Amino acid sequence: MKTIFHPSAERGAVDFGWLNSHHSFSFGHWYNPEKVHFGALRVLNDDIVRGGAGFGTHPHDNMEIVSIPLKGALAHKDSTGTDGVINTGDVQIMSAGSGIQHSEYNASKTDQVNFLQIWVYPKVQNIKPRYEQKAFNESGRQNQWQVVVSPDVADGGVWINQDSLFSLATVEAGKTISYTNRFKGNGVYFFLLEGSIEIAGQKLSDRDAIGVWEAEETSISVAANSKILAIEIPMIGEA
């Protein structure tokens, strides 16, 4: 087993007034040569956008882009004809493929929205751009993994153009939960949304992360009630 620890305090931070963002990997105005990607995981941004503000229309191509609202709601519009709202509890994915344009704004004029935007390198280049969104009941992740993104529609998550899975778990203090890789050779990036856990002897608190690879199963000891995001990812170019 190999691991790499990314403490929350070492994330890149930018504050533009309308946007307060923390970057787990190099992005925009923040660059760290030691934090460019974890395998095919290229971006994990923890964004807070003030009421009425957001990202105007801009292009993407050949990237799988996942948005997970943690608090509040996002108004999304793109060149596939999609025009709607992504609420807390929803997971949205956009396959940029051969090229797409989209905008994302806080759906509220007054309240903040906090969401994760996550980019994954695609398995197949230049596919037809696509959009998918689904609401998930949090009861399905109590002390177990709930798959929310998967290349296998039978898992019940939104579809991704990559051998990658995103899973969420809400785990009670004192319990242990294990993650078993779906794809041989994949690594897993564990991002702790809140709580206190330990993986491979490393303690994690709110917004800390740890990448694990060359291991088919990972055990997680939970010290306090915790919410965990696991991103299983091909180890393209290693960590």
Phi and psi in degrees as a GROMACS rama.xvg file:
@    title "Ramachandran Plot"
@    xaxis  label "Phi"
@    yaxis  label "Psi"
@TYPE xy
-115.934  147.146  LYS-2
-139.4  155.583  THR-3
-139.566  128.38  ILE-4
-100.686  130.112  PHE-5
-120.483  92.8062  HIS-6
-66.3527  147.12  PRO-7
-54.6782  -41.3331  SER-8
-65.9781  -16.9859  ALA-9
-97.8583  5.63567  GLU-10
-69.9927  153.833  ARG-11
-68.7658  144.284  GLY-12
-132.257  132.786  ALA-13
-134.201  145.061  VAL-14
-137.085  107.903  ASP-15
-102.016  12.3991  PHE-16
89.1526  -64.5143  GLY-17
-77.9245  -22.5139  TRP-18
-131.638  127.811  LEU-19
-118.232  118.093  ASN-20
-133.058  143.192  SER-21
-120.444  129.578  HIS-22
-109.64  123.816  HIS-23
-75.6219  -26.0885  SER-24
-131.694  158.605  PHE-25
-49.9616  131.863  SER-26
-161.461  137.504  PHE-27
55.6401  -119.969  GLY-28
-80.5222  -5.40347  HIS-29
-114.181  126.099  TRP-30
-132.87  129.237  TYR-31
-133.298  113.06  ASN-32
-60.6897  -18.4137  PRO-33
-91.185  -4.50194  GLU-34
-134.189  74.3161  LYS-35
-104.959  -34.7813  VAL-36
-167.55  166.655  HIS-37
-126.849  102.751  PHE-38
57.1405  -131.757  GLY-39
-82.5315  1.49332  ALA-40
-83.9617  112.559  LEU-41
-100.696  -35.6598  ARG-42
-138.863  136.425  VAL-43
-140.108  97.5586  LEU-44
-105.219  133.298  ASN-45
-106.141  95.8945  ASP-46
-104.127  137.853  ASP-47
-120.321  120.965  ILE-48
-117.539  130.375  VAL-49
-71.8735  163.539  ARG-50
-54.8345  134.578  GLY-51
79.983  -6.15159  GLY-52
-103.7  172.387  ALA-53
167.108  -167.85  GLY-54
-99.8075  118.511  PHE-55
-68.3766  174.246  GLY-56
-59.0488  128.65  THR-57
-151.723  158.271  HIS-58
-94.9226  157.039  PRO-59
-143.644  157.608  HIS-60
-149.576  153.405  ASP-61
44.7566  55.7455  ASN-62
-151.697  140.701  MET-63
-93.0173  118.508  GLU-64
-116.683  116.588  ILE-65
-110.784  132.427  VAL-66
-118.7  130.418  SER-67
-128.726  100.318  ILE-68
-67.0728  131.838  PRO-69
-101.101  -27.6934  LEU-70
-157.317  124.962  LYS-71
95.3609  -161.164  GLY-72
-146.595  150.553  ALA-73
-112.951  138.241  LEU-74
-95.8591  122.332  ALA-75
-119.066  138.872  HIS-76
-142.785  136.884  LYS-77
-146.767  174.302  ASP-78
-76.7478  -0.542386  SER-79
-81.9637  -7.04477  THR-80
100.865  -0.125328  GLY-81
-73.0178  136.334  THR-82
-151.859  101.701  ASP-83
-164.323  -167.889  GLY-84
-120.941  135.695  VAL-85
-105.134  114.11  ILE-86
-96.9848  162.74  ASN-87
-57.1598  131.814  THR-88
102.126  -17.2584  GLY-89
-89.8737  156.613  ASP-90
-129.273  131.951  VAL-91
-120.157  141.065  GLN-92
-132.148  142.662  ILE-93
-128.948  119.276  MET-94
-88.4152  107.818  SER-95
-68.5689  -33.1493  ALA-96
49.874  -128.662  GLY-97
-72.4448  -8.67777  SER-98
143.54  132.179  GLY-99
-147.393  153.559  ILE-100
-122.168  140.028  GLN-101
-151.531  164.404  HIS-102
-134.689  151.044  SER-103
-138.356  123.557  GLU-104
-127.527  153.12  TYR-105
-60.6401  125.842  ASN-106
-72.4562  -14.5571  ALA-107
-102.972  143.612  SER-108
-83.1278  -14.1474  LYS-109
-122.234  -39.6957  THR-110
-91.9939  149.67  ASP-111
-69.9807  155.492  GLN-112
-121.265  134.97  VAL-113
-117.68  121.978  ASN-114
-144.884  156.12  PHE-115
-95.6786  131.882  LEU-116
-116.549  126.299  GLN-117
-128.147  128.904  ILE-118
-111.851  135.148  TRP-119
-127.331  133.703  VAL-120
-62.4711  137.668  TYR-121
-77.427  161.264  PRO-122
-80.1419  -42.4623  LYS-123
-117.816  130.558  VAL-124
-81.1419  151.642  GLN-125
59.5782  34.1028  ASN-126
-72.2737  166.298  ILE-127
-64.9511  129.905  LYS-128
-56.5249  142.786  PRO-129
-146.368  161.414  ARG-130
-138.42  140.734  TYR-131
-150.036  146.219  GLU-132
-145.205  141.503  GLN-133
-148.893  143.81  LYS-134
-93.1714  140.356  ALA-135
-123.159  136.605  PHE-136
-83.3997  122.684  ASN-137
-64.1706  -17.5595  GLU-138
-63.3525  -21.2799  SER-139
-78.0656  -0.630148  GLY-140
-121.012  13.3422  ARG-141
-72.44  111.677  GLN-142
58.2528  27.3627  ASN-143
-158.856  166.304  GLN-144
-86.0789  132.058  TRP-145
-111.649  113.551  GLN-146
-73.5958  125.912  VAL-147
-116.543  -17.356  VAL-148
-138.114  131.009  VAL-149
-162.501  151.451  SER-150
-79.8692  -6.16735  PRO-151
-108.71  110.351  ASP-152
-61.5002  -21.831  VAL-153
-65.3223  -17.9982  ALA-154
-75.0765  -16.6244  ASP-155
87.3209  1.74912  GLY-156
-92.6573  178.994  GLY-157
-74.8723  148.851  VAL-158
-82.3427  140.528  TRP-159
-126.005  142.091  ILE-160
-84.7339  63.5633  ASN-161
-174.591  155.798  GLN-162
-81.8569  68.2366  ASP-163
-139.075  144.177  SER-164
-128.39  141.787  LEU-165
-111.797  129.904  PHE-166
-133.27  144.754  SER-167
-118.682  143.993  LEU-168
-141.812  139.073  ALA-169
-114.298  112.53  THR-170
-120.793  136.043  VAL-171
-76.737  150.659  GLU-172
-56.8715  140.969  ALA-173
91.2038  -9.53664  GLY-174
-93.8109  163.303  LYS-175
-122.225  135.115  THR-176
-127.987  141.172  ILE-177
-113.093  146.122  SER-178
-113.67  124.529  TYR-179
-107.94  124.903  THR-180
-61.8622  141.472  ASN-181
-83.0876  -39.2817  ARG-182
-111.623  129.752  PHE-183
-62.4515  133.271  LYS-184
89.5595  -9.78953  GLY-185
-71.2182  156.571  ASN-186
-106.564  173.665  GLY-187
-133.807  130.554  VAL-188
-104.577  111.717  TYR-189
-96.0036  119.618  PHE-190
-114.653  116.688  PHE-191
-86.649  109.803  LEU-192
-68.1381  -44.229  LEU-193
-162.507  152.471  GLU-194
119.788  -152.783  GLY-195
-151.356  120.227  SER-196
-137.941  170.946  ILE-197
-136.567  131.44  GLU-198
-131.865  125.748  ILE-199
51.0546  40.1831  ALA-200
81.0341  -1.33657  GLY-201
-101.285  124.635  GLN-202
-85.3628  138.833  LYS-203
-125.637  142.265  LEU-204
-123.943  -171.872  SER-205
-45.1164  124.958  ASP-206
70.6427  5.78263  ARG-207
-73.1602  159.118  ASP-208
-142.407  155.686  ALA-209
-143.754  131.351  ILE-210
-96.0489  135.419  GLY-211
-127.218  130.705  VAL-212
-145.939  171.376  TRP-213
57.3356  41.0489  GLU-214
-149.82  132.853  ALA-215
-88.3022  -17.925  GLU-216
-144.514  141.211  GLU-217
-127.567  128.939  THR-218
-97.8014  137.148  SER-219
-123.837  120.153  ILE-220
-93.544  130.352  SER-221
-108.733  115.583  VAL-222
-90.6054  -29.0211  ALA-223
-140.404  157.452  ALA-224
-47.8044  127.441  ASN-225
-137.127  149.589  SER-226
-118.17  123.978  LYS-227
-125.755  136.867  ILE-228
-109.996  125.473  LEU-229
-111.8  124.052  ALA-230
-114.375  104.26  ILE-231
-84.5635  132.618  GLU-232
-148.382  141.338  ILE-233
-62.195  142.243  PRO-234
-90.2241  63.1846  MET-235
-69.132  118.691  ILE-236
69.5343  15.1824  GLY-237
61.1958  -161.497  GLU-238
